[in-house]
Structures are given as structure tokens and as C-alpha cells.
Amino acid sequence: MSKALSFFASRWGILSAGVFIGVLAALLQKMGNPPNMGICVACFERDMAGALGLHRAAVVQYMRPEIIGFVLGSLLAAYMFREFRARAGSAPIVRFILGVFAMIGALVFLGCPWRALLRLAGGDGNAIFGLLGLIVGIWIGTLFLKSGYNLGRSQATYTSVGWMLPLIMLGFLVLMLIFPQVPGQEKSGVLFYSPKGPGSMHAPLTISLILGLAIGFVAQKTRFCTMGALRDLILFRQIHLFLGVIALLAAAFITNLILGQFQPGFAKQPVAHTMGLWNFGGMVLAGLAFALAGGCPGRQLFLAGEGDGDASVFVLGMIVGAGISHNFGLASSPDGVGPYGIPAVIIGLLVCCFIGFTMREKTA
Amino acid sequence: MSRIVDARGLSCPQPVLATMKEIEKGPSGEIVVLVDTDTSKENVCRAASGKGWQAKSITPEGSGYRITLVKG
């Protein structure tokens, strides 16, 4: 057991996690997930918001089993290695707001950091603008961190607090089993499905769930985090987590080449638009919100699985944010940004700066 | 007399930031860091070793760990 533990915490551990996620994401695409979207935490949580009817964008409604698997796989790893610790109370309302704006920013770009890497690995040049935005957003976040920004301490709490998000995810899975997709129909029982569009594209449920569980398990143990990778590089000149990001990118690129999924270019890339400035701007907002909340969307799911109630609130913020994004016309589409996407990014940046400037611990 | 950093309840990257701040205050000696998650334990040890500090001991304390870092 201790050998396994030291492997997961080692450089080889984080490299393996990156390779594992990169290969499985490309394979999930091959098995039915949308193009350059083998895994996208933001897009998949948006699809889940659609499945619940929190928005009614007909093409993006599906209760993604990968997300359910991420949380439950992390829970499994946390219990197996005795790392489950229920904790909560570090400014949950702020984490909710950060989750909302993180999602708004990510949906202006059309993807989370994982998908930004997967889009690049699939040849989508627009992802470069998104990744540059992510770096700038995280860099701004590190400036706040250096000046004392801090959301305060969490408290140890009842075990059941830590179980809330895993139980919600389990509930979503049960709903999927009771109300399975009916081909060609938009509704099955209480759940919405997409008869066409990205929401209709998915790998078989069992495969998505099992691979999600496996990724959740490995990522919980290795602490894989795309935001942390860039933050630690900027803040501490530390490359540990960054190795995982590079491994993901390289592994997805090679797997895409082998599977014939690499299509280089800028125009007509799948589920993407070519408005460079707003690909950049959306991810500045998302990157800053991730940095202020202490984790990328994937990492927040893994933290939620190991008992972190504050990360769970961030996840719920992202799901609600997806509803707001589509209902208010903030989310982009292949035609470009939504009618109110640009003002939403500006408001989001102002809100994040308000949070960053006003939540600083005074140093002696 | 060792210096103490209480990073319990703080989320990433605060435990490392607080430890680094203490490391910058003095080039050698002993620093005790209290953390409450395994992630914080790993991150603090990794960051400290990058600055030439060694984890002399890591003992369970409460629901977390007491890490004793030494240098010099």
C-alpha cells in the first residue's frame, strides 16, 4: 500500500495520470463522445444542467456518466487510502459565485482547461487563444494570492456533509437507469436528452461510467489539476503538476494521430468558434475563477469526492452557471459568442476582482 | 524553539504559501507545519524539499499531520 502511495505522489505518478486521461479522452471520443470533447468537465456539467432542464438548449442535454464517475471514483480512492475527510465552511457562497462565473467564462470559450488541451491535441488552433487566456487568468489569480487573498479556513464536519455531492451524483445515475434515453425523443421521464447535436453524442453508459470511475480514482490520488499546474509553475516555479498537463496533451495528440482524429486548422473546428479575442477573454475569466477557488473544474470534482463540501458548492455553482449561460444567451456556439457573452465576461472579471481585492488577510 | 505554521483548514495553495513565507523568514532551523489533508502534507513536503528543507518527521495529529521541517 505504501509503495502505491509513493508512486501516486511521484513524478511518474502525475505523468501516468496525464497519459491515462489523455488516452482515455481520445478513446471516449472514438467510442461516441463529441469531437475534441472526449472529456470536458465544463461541457459535460452543462449537458447535465440540460438533462435536468435547468436550461433548454436542445442540443446539449445529457446526464454525463463520466462526471458521476469522477466524483464516485475519487470517493472510492479516498476511502481506500483513508483520505476521506468531511470539511466545509470556507466561504461557500463565494465558491458558488466563482463556480457560476467559471462556467460562464468556459462556455464563452467552449471548454474547460481539459478540453482546451484536447482541442489543441485534435488540431484546433483556436484552443491556443483559450490556453493563453487561461494562463493570464491564473497569473492574475497568483497576484491576488501573493497579496494575501484567502477564502478562510474550512472546518471538519459530519461525514454526511462530505457525502452530499457523491449522493447527488449517485441520484443522477439512478435517474439515468430509471429513465433511459429513448432514441429520437427529447424527454424520458424527468430527464431531458438531445436527439441531435453534441448532447446526442456519447459513448455507451457503462463505458463512460467505468472510465470516469477509473479517472476519478487516479486523479484523486495524484492530485491532477490543470489550474494548479500553471499556478504552481508561476507561483513556485514548481513543475510537478505541469508534467501531468504536458503528458495529457502529448498522449491525447498521439492517440488522436493513431485514431485519425487529428484535423489541424482554425476554421470549422468541431464545437468551437474562431473569435480569438473572446476565446482568450472567456478563459481569462475562467482561469481567474479557478485560481481564486483553488482548482480546475476536474479537481473540484475530485475534491468533492474526498469530502470537501466547499468544492461541492463550486461544482453546483458551475451547473447553475451553465443554466444561466444558456438561458441568458451568454454561451457561445460555432457561430461565435452569444448575444450577451461579452458583457457577461466583463461583469465576471469585475466580480472576481472584487472577490480578490476584498478577501485578503491582513498580514502583520 | 521551532516555528509553527498552522495550515489546518486552509485549501491549496495556502499551506505551501504559508510554509514558504516562514522559510523565507529564516535560512535554517526547525519549522513545524500542521496540516489536515494528505494533499497539503505532500505539497508542503515537496515545496520545502525544493528549498533544501527536509521533513524530519511526519506524525498523525488530530485528523491531520504534524510535519517537522529542518535545515542547517
Contacts between the chains, C-beta under 8 A, distances in Angstrom:
chain1	res1	chain2	res2	distance
A	9	B	42	5.1
A	81	B	38	7.7
A	83	B	37	7.4
A	83	B	38	4.9
A	85	B	36	6.8
A	85	B	37	6.2
A	85	B	63	6.1
A	87	B	9	7.2
A	87	B	36	7.5
A	90	B	9	7.2
A	90	B	11	6.2
A	145	B	13	6.7
A	145	B	17	6.6
A	150	B	10	7.4
A	150	B	14	5.9
A	151	B	11	7.2
A	153	B	8	7.0
A	153	B	9	3.1
A	153	B	10	5.8
A	154	B	9	4.8
A	154	B	10	8.0
A	154	B	11	6.8
A	155	B	9	6.4
A	156	B	36	7.2
A	156	B	63	5.7
A	223	B	39	5.4
A	223	B	42	7.2
A	223	B	43	7.9
A	225	B	12	8.0
A	228	B	12	6.5
A	228	B	13	7.4
A	231	B	13	6.5
A	232	B	13	7.0
A	235	B	13	6.6
A	235	B	17	7.7
A	236	B	13	7.8
A	236	B	16	6.8
A	236	B	20	7.2
A	236	B	47	6.1
A	236	B	50	7.5
A	238	B	46	7.3
A	238	B	47	6.7
A	238	B	50	6.6
A	240	B	46	6.3
A	294	B	11	4.7
A	294	B	12	4.9
A	294	B	13	7.3
A	295	B	12	6.8
A	308	B	11	7.8
A	310	B	11	7.2
